[in-house]
Structures are given as structure tokens and as C-alpha cells.
Amino acid sequence: MATVSSWLTCPKRNTTRCSAAINSTLRSDPDSREVQRRSTDEGIGRATISAKIRNAFGVLGAPGVEIRCHGTTLYNSIYRYDDEMIVNPHVYGIPAPHAPAMHLRRLSAGTLFETYAQSFDRVWETAKPPKW
């Protein structure tokens, strides 16, 4: 899956292990000013990221996939699978695919993984189903 905006996916909300093939996918609202600003900041045109998000909605419409859209500031993209995730921080002026990524694992001795997992949950609670 391509990084097209700030979006996160996890196997099943509020679980620590993958127990089902249900995905929760959180996408930026393609009509939000935050998406338009990110697209402009990356130097790829004001509507490019919005178009990429809309294009991805068709791919994500599979059974067992729950999608919500958010209008929060685009800080990073998170891809979560069980107790591991890839975090792609957004770097001003650099398209997301060219920015560094961090591979995080849930560990008993650290809180970095939980910080990003809780961030997903906070945004998920305020997000709404897409309007299509």
C-alpha cells in the first residue's frame, strides 16, 4: 500500500494480537485544508494528495475493512500489524515516500510503540465514515 497521506491501519482496534482479518483504516479527509497544505508543502500540486486518497478508497472498500476520515494535522503515516508498525514521519518539503521510516516493535521496556498506537486511537475516535 502506498503512502498517500496521513493514514494508519491496525489489525483490530484495542487488541494486542491479530485475531481477525478486520482492518481499521484511518485516512485523511481528501477535502480538508490540511491535505491541500501537505500537498503544497511537498511541492506536488495542491490537489495531488487529495486525488491519491480518493483513488485509494476504491481499493480499500473490501469486506472486513472499516474506513474513517479525519481532518487532523498530517504528522506521519503509520502502518501497524500486530505488535509491529512502520512510522513514516512527514518531513516538510519532502514527499512521504522519500522521508525516513522507523520500524517499531511493542516492547515491555519502552513506550514509543504505545505512543503511536494511542495517537491512532485518539484520531479514530474523532474520525467519521467517508462520504461516498
NORKASUL-V770909 format. One line per field, one symbol per residue. ss: DSSP state (H for helix, E for strand, C for the rest). psi: psi as a letter, one per 20 degrees, with the letter a starting at -180 (. if undefined). burial: b if it has 24 or more other ideal C-beta (glycine too) atoms within 12 Angstrom, else e. Layout:
BEGIN
ss->???
psi->???
burial->???
END
This chain:
BEGIN
ss->CCCCCCCEEECCCCCCCCCCCCEEEEEECCCCHHHHHHHHHCCCCCCHHHHHHHHHHHHHCCCCEEEEEECCCCCEEEEEECCEEEEEECCCCCCHHHCCCEEEECCCCCCHHHHHHHHHHHHHHHCECCCC
psi->pqoiaoqqpqgpqkqiqoirkppopoqqoijqhhghgggghikjqhjghghhghhhhhhikqqjpppqqrkrqnhrppopockqqppnqpppjpqgiiqqqpoqqpqhjrjgghghghgggggghirqqqn.
burial->eebbbbbbbbbebeeeeeeeeebbbbbbbbebebbbebbebbebeeebbbebbbebbeebeeeebbbbbbbbebbbbbbbbeeebbbbebeeeebbeebeeeebebeeeeeebeebbebbeebbeebeebee
END
